[in-house]
Amino acid sequence: MGLPTPAPDRTALVTGASSGIGAEVARVLARRGHGVTLVARSVDKLDELAVELRGLGVRAEVLPADLTDRAARAALPGRVAELGLGVEVLVNNAGLSTLGPVAASDPEAEMAMVELDVVAVVDLCSRFVPGMVDRGRGAVLNVASTAAFQPLPGQAGYAAGKVFVLSYTQSLAGELRGSGVTATALCPGPVETGFGARAGFSDEDAKDALPEVMWVPAEEVARVAVDGLARGRLVVVPGRVNRVAAALAQVTPRSLLLPVLARSHPGLR
C-alpha cells in the first residue's frame, strides 16, 4: 500500500515546510488531494503556503515549531489531535548542515544539527507511526541525501546523520511489512533551495564542486519523492546521474574516494 486515501480528518504532516523540498512536497501532496499540516519555525512563510494550498481545495494547517526543541516535538501529536486530524502521512524533511572541518567546529552547532537531522526523525516516527499501524494505513517519507552513500569531508556530521536516516528508514520499512504502512527514504543530490547558503556556502560554490548534470530542481525532487512514496518504494534517488553516482560511491574504495572529496569540498578550501 502507498499513500492513504485523502479524507477531511486525515493530514500529511510536513516538517521543514517553509521552503525548498518541504514546501514542494506539500504542494505535490495538496495537488493529489491530501490535506497538509505545515511545520517549521517561519510562521509568515507557512501562512503564505497554507493560503496557496487552500486554493487547491484542501485543508492546510500551520503549526509553527522549533524541531530542535524536544518539548516542541513532544507537543505536536496533541496539537494535531486538537485540530481533529490524524497524521496519515509523515514527511520528515526539516534539516540543516554545518560546514568545515571537525577540528574547527562549534560543538553547539554540531549538536543542534544532530538534534534536527537525526533525533527529530526518530522522535517523530516514534510518536506518529504507532497510530498509523493501529489504523492499518500510513506512509513515512524521511529525507536523507546522496551523502548517505559516502563520507563527506567538510560536512562529516551531516553525511553521518544522513547515513543514519537511510539505515533507520530501511529498518523501519522492514518492521512495517504487512502492516499497511510504508517507509521511504528520499536521497536527493544537489538542489537549489538555499540550504547551502544556510550552511555557509553558496550554490555557486557547490556548483563548482558538483557537475551541473547532478542538480535537480526542488519541484522535480518533490514529484519523484511523492510518486515513490505512493508506490511504496524503499529508496528514492531523484536524477539518473545521481543514481549512478550513488552506486559508484558505494563500491569505490575509501582510500581513493576520500582525497577526491576532500579536495573538491568548498568547506575545506
C-alpha positions, 0 to 999 in steps of 0.5 A: 500500500502507498499513500492513504486515501485523502479524507477531511480528518486525515493530514500529511504532516510536513516538517521543514515546510517553509521552503525548498523540498518541504514546501514542494512536497506539500504542494505535490501532496495538496495537488493529489488531494491530501490535506497538509499540516505545515511545520517549521519555525517561519510562521509568515512563510507557512501562512503564505503556503497554507493560503496557496494550498487552500486554493487547491481545495484542501485543508492546510494547517500551520503549526509553527515549531522549533524541531530542535526543541524536544518539548516542541516535538513532544507537543505536536501529536496533541496539537494535531489531535486538537485540530481533529486530524490524524497524521496519515502521512509523515514527511520528515524533511526539516534539516540543516548542515554545518560546514568545515572541518571537525577540528574547527567546529562549534560543538553547539552547532554540531549538536543542534544539527544532530538534534534536527537531522537525526533525533527529530526523525526518530522522535517523530516516527516514534510518536506518529507511526504507532497510530498509523499501524493501529489504523492499518494505513500510513506512509513515512517519507524521511529525507536523507541525501546522496551523502548517505552513500559516502563520507563527506569531508567538510560536512562529516556530521551531516553525511553521518546523520544522513547515513543514519536516516537511510539505515533507520528508514530501511529498518523501519520499512522492514518492521512495517511489512504487512502492516499497511504502512510504508517507509521511504527514504528520499536521497536527493543530490544537489538542489537549489533551495538555499540550504547551502547558503544556510550552511555557509556556502553558496550554490555557486560554490557547490556548483563548482564542486558538483557537475551541473548534470547532478542538480535537480530542481526542488519541484522535480525532487518533490514529484519523484519523492511523492510518486515513490512514496505512493508506490511504496518504494524503499529508496528514492534517488531523484536524477539518473546521474545521481543514481549512478553516482550513488552506486559508484560511491558505494563500491569505490574504495575509501582510500581513493574516494576520500582525497577526491572529496576532500579536495573538491569540498568548498568547506575545506578550501 
